[in-house]
């Protein structure tokens, strides 16, 4: 006897019908129902090709809500996170230089620079005496 266990227990979903969980089953039913109703009402008004495209456009949002997951979040949580991040709580990102070598060696460079200035001043005095 063999029992299959998912590697990640959090990813477990109980299959209800055709391997779909209840969320996917309901959203699939809504997608089919919306596509059929659009087809029934629009088939006499516009051509068959446009009715087909319209049915697809109407059914895709329902199917996406049922099947799309990003970072183990369903689509409505992903959309809410994007709205919060971009619209409700936007932030200005700044690019700052992060040079760890410069931070650690800053005092050393300043000492060397002061020594160099003193050395240049002495050289200038020597040059002016020679000239």
C-alpha positions as CSV (number, residue, x, y, z in Angstrom):
1,X,0.0,0.0,0.0
2,X,1.4,3.4,-1.0
3,X,0.2,6.8,0.2
4,X,1.1,9.9,-1.9
5,X,2.2,12.9,0.1
6,X,2.9,16.3,-1.4
7,X,6.4,17.6,-0.8
8,X,4.9,20.9,0.3
9,X,1.9,20.3,2.5
10,X,0.7,23.8,2.1
11,X,0.1,23.2,-1.6
12,X,-2.4,20.4,-1.0
13,X,-5.8,20.9,-2.5
14,X,-8.7,18.5,-2.3
15,X,-9.9,17.5,-5.7
16,X,-13.6,17.6,-6.0
17,X,-14.6,17.0,-9.6
18,X,-12.2,16.3,-12.6
19,X,-9.3,17.1,-10.3
20,X,-10.5,20.7,-9.7
21,X,-11.0,22.1,-6.2
22,X,-14.2,24.0,-5.3
23,X,-12.8,27.4,-6.3
24,X,-11.7,26.2,-9.7
25,X,-15.0,24.4,-10.3
26,X,-17.1,27.4,-9.4
27,X,-15.0,29.8,-11.6
28,X,-15.0,27.3,-14.5
29,X,-18.8,27.1,-14.2
30,X,-19.1,30.9,-14.2
31,X,-16.8,31.2,-17.2
32,X,-18.8,28.7,-19.2
33,X,-22.1,30.2,-18.2
34,X,-20.9,33.7,-19.1
35,X,-19.6,32.6,-22.5
36,X,-22.7,30.7,-23.3
37,X,-25.0,33.6,-22.4
38,X,-22.9,36.0,-24.4
39,X,-23.1,33.6,-27.4
40,X,-26.8,33.3,-27.1
41,X,-27.5,37.0,-26.9
42,X,-24.9,38.2,-29.4
43,X,-25.0,35.5,-32.2
44,X,-27.8,37.4,-34.1
45,X,-26.3,40.9,-33.6
46,X,-22.7,40.3,-34.8
47,X,-20.8,37.8,-36.9
48,X,-19.8,34.4,-35.7
49,X,-16.1,35.4,-35.5
50,X,-16.6,38.4,-33.3
51,X,-19.0,36.5,-31.1
52,X,-16.3,33.9,-30.5
53,X,-13.8,36.6,-29.5
54,X,-16.3,38.2,-27.3
55,X,-17.1,34.9,-25.5
56,X,-13.4,34.4,-24.9
57,X,-13.0,38.0,-23.5
58,X,-15.9,37.5,-21.2
59,X,-14.8,34.1,-19.9
60,X,-11.1,34.8,-19.3
61,X,-11.5,36.9,-16.1
62,X,-13.6,34.2,-14.4
63,X,-11.1,31.5,-15.4
64,X,-8.2,33.7,-14.2
65,X,-9.7,34.1,-10.8
66,X,-10.1,30.4,-10.4
67,X,-6.7,29.2,-11.8
68,X,-4.1,32.0,-11.5
69,X,-1.8,31.9,-8.5
70,X,1.3,34.1,-7.9
71,X,3.5,33.5,-4.8
72,X,0.8,31.1,-3.6
73,X,-1.7,34.0,-3.5
74,X,-5.0,33.9,-5.5
75,X,-5.6,36.5,-8.2
76,X,-7.7,38.9,-6.1
77,X,-5.0,39.0,-3.4
78,X,-2.3,39.7,-6.1
79,X,-4.4,42.5,-7.5
80,X,-5.0,44.0,-4.1
81,X,-1.3,43.9,-3.3
82,X,-0.5,45.6,-6.6
83,X,-3.1,48.3,-5.9
84,X,-1.7,48.9,-2.4
85,X,1.9,49.0,-3.6
86,X,1.4,51.3,-6.6
87,X,-1.6,53.5,-5.7
88,X,-2.4,53.5,-2.0
89,X,1.1,53.5,-0.6
90,X,3.5,54.6,-3.3
91,X,7.0,55.4,-2.3
92,X,9.9,57.2,-4.0
93,X,12.8,54.9,-4.5
94,X,16.2,56.6,-4.4
95,X,19.4,55.3,-5.6
96,X,22.2,55.9,-3.2
97,X,25.8,55.0,-3.5
98,X,26.8,52.2,-1.1
99,X,30.6,52.0,-1.3
100,X,31.7,50.1,1.8
101,X,35.4,50.5,0.9
102,X,35.1,54.3,0.9
103,X,33.2,54.3,4.2
104,X,35.9,52.2,5.8
105,X,38.9,54.0,4.3
106,X,37.5,57.6,4.4
107,X,39.7,58.7,7.3
108,X,42.8,57.2,5.7
109,X,42.1,59.0,2.4
110,X,41.5,62.3,4.3
111,X,44.9,62.0,6.1
112,X,46.7,61.2,2.9
113,X,45.0,64.2,1.2
114,X,46.2,66.5,4.0
115,X,49.7,65.1,3.8
116,X,49.7,65.7,0.1
117,X,48.6,69.3,0.5
118,X,51.4,69.9,3.0
119,X,53.9,68.3,0.6
120,X,52.6,70.4,-2.3
121,X,53.0,73.6,-0.2
122,X,56.6,72.7,0.6
123,X,57.3,71.9,-3.0
124,X,55.9,75.3,-4.0
125,X,58.2,77.1,-1.6
126,X,61.2,75.2,-3.0
127,X,60.2,76.0,-6.6
128,X,59.7,79.7,-5.8
129,X,63.2,79.9,-4.2
130,X,64.8,78.2,-7.2
131,X,63.1,80.4,-9.7
